[in-house]
Structures are given as C-alpha cells and as structure tokens.
Amino acid sequence: MPMLEARHDLDVVVWPEDRVVDRDWLLKSISGASGVLVMLTEKVDKEFLDAAGPNLRVVSTMSVGYEHANLPEIARRGIRFGYTPDVLTAAVADLSVMLALMASRNAGEVVSLVQENKWPSVNWAPFGLCGPQLSTTGLSPKRTVGFLGFGRISQATLTRLIPFGITDCIYTSNPASPSTPSRDKNLAKQHGLNSLRRVDMDQLARESDVLFVLAPGGPSTRHLVDEEFLKQMKKSSVLVNTSRGTLVDSDALAKALKEKWIWGAGLDVVEGEPKISANHCLVKEPRCIVLPHVGSATLESRLGMATLAAQNLLAGIDGKPSLPAELDLEKNKL
C-alpha cells in the first residue's frame, strides 16, 4: 500500500476489509479504472472488464496462477496482465518437503493421538506408528524422487531434498517441450545424483519413492494422476501435490489410500477448494494430510508478491514498455 499511496497523482480505491472482496462493491468501484490489482479469488471475466470500462490498461494479480482470469478476453481488449511468479518458489518448495515428511511419517494419525487424548492408551510395538523414511540409510541406500512437472519449484524442491541422501531424480514435462539432456546432466552433477532423467508417466509412477505434483492446472492436465496411475505406484510411496488440485483425481486418490496402493499423501491443494469439508473423501483418510492452500503463506513471500503486484500495476498504468512480471497474452488472442 505505501507504494501506491505515495503516488499522489493516482486515486487509489481499496477494499477496506480483510476478507474476500464483495463482488458488487468490486464491480462498482472499478468503473473507469486505469488499473486493477486483484487476488486469486476475483474472477476477471467479461462482466469484470465491462464494469471497468475502456480506460482499463492493466490487471495485476497477486498470484502466480491465473485460472481466475479470462485471458483471451483480456488479450482481445488489449489489456496487459501482470502476475507474481518466482516470488513464492522457495515457500512452496519448503512446504512440499514438509508435506512429504508429514505424509511419510503418518503425521495426521500420530498428531490426532495426542490431540484426542489417545496417547496414554497406545500399546507400544516395535513397528507401531512407523512409516517409510525419506532419507537414505545403510539398509536402504537408494531414494528416487519424482516430479510431475520440472519447473522452478520442482528444481527448488529437489535442491532441498539433496541433504536427505536422494540418489536419483526422474520427471515428466509437457510432451511438447524439448528435451534438455545438457541441463539434466549439469543438475545431476551439481547435486551428486546417480541419475536425473526425463521419463514417461508410467515410469514416473512405478519408480518414484516420493512423487511431487508440480505442474500447471487447466484442461490438459486434469486428473493426470488417476486410478490407473496410482495403481502403478509403490505401496511405500508418498504423493505430494502443491500445485493445482485438478491434477489429481480425488476419488481415485482416496481409493488408493483406503486400499493401500500407496503409503500416504500430502496435499496443499484439492479439486473444488475451498469447498472442502470434514466429510470430503480425502480429509477422512488418516494417511492424507490436507492443508488449505497455504503454499505461499509466509510473511516474506506474501510481502514479495504484494510488492511485485503493485509494481506491475504501476508499470501498466504508466505505460512502460514492460511490466516487471508480465504474462505474454499473444497466444491467448482470439
């Protein structure tokens, strides 16, 4: 806010409450605006753009995702679009590792023992409450980590996993993207891995000890992780999704957990969020950790996102040649 309030040549209108903006208020308040800064919760659709009117030059979203924006319609009107990539990479990578640890070590089950006052009645057993270990040991010297999508956050997650003794890394990418053997070789050498290779979806499922889902959302990636995929995974494997809920078929994952096709799952995103109740099939699974989409929820990341969103907004209003982080809308023109 200080960055925007310092611009005395601008009339800054701010939603005054710390909750999702009221849609009617929003549509009335953006009339005649040169630029609008929105959150992931605001639909930037034809209704929104019509309400803003012909003076609108830029829409800036405080998010890395943009499923809430009608990009073809924005492009058709010649409006620029800013977003906040990179800023949250570290925070989401941190959370991804946290969820892998929580899911593998049965955090949901064991925490509930304490919270529900069941600890005193637990009978100790040599293998009671045990789960697969993320790090390598003398008896278990190999770990293969898999990534569905291998962009910035995946690579940052891999970097954080190296101290656990990860020995091999496999990943899938968009089939249309070119192979990168030179980059992969350099990354493997940098991290001291036995191998780092691009594989197909079947290999990814079969070979991953921990699988991180970190690919974009959208129709082309919906339910990539389905029943067929999950049935191929190891019984000791863990699935982590910190990207978009639509990539994972919730019913299939719940079935996989219930029937013990895989060990556990850690989710920061679920299809249909935020309308996820205690009766949701995944929330009811003891070995599924479900968080309310808090991947970027660190003070540092949110400040960085807010700053970048404000910089994008001001650059668009001022008509600068480029925004600090601008989405290329050319491919979205109708």
Secondary structure, DSSP 8 states (H G I E B T S, - for coil): -HHHHT-TTS------SSS---HHHHHHHTTT-SEEEE-TTS-BSHHHHHHH-TT--EEEESSS--TTB-HHHHHHTT-EEE---STTHHHHHHHHHHHHHHHHTTHHHHHHHHHTT-GGG----TTTT----SS--SSS---EEEEES-SHHHHHHHHHHGGGT--EEEEE--TTS---HHHHHHHHHHHT-SEEEE--HHHHHHH-SEEEE----SGGGTTSB-HHHHHTS-TT-EEEE-S-GGGB-HHHHHHHHHTTSSSEEEES--TTTT---TTSTTTT-TTEEE--S-TT-SHHHHHHHHHHHHHHHHHHHTT-SS-TTB---GGG--
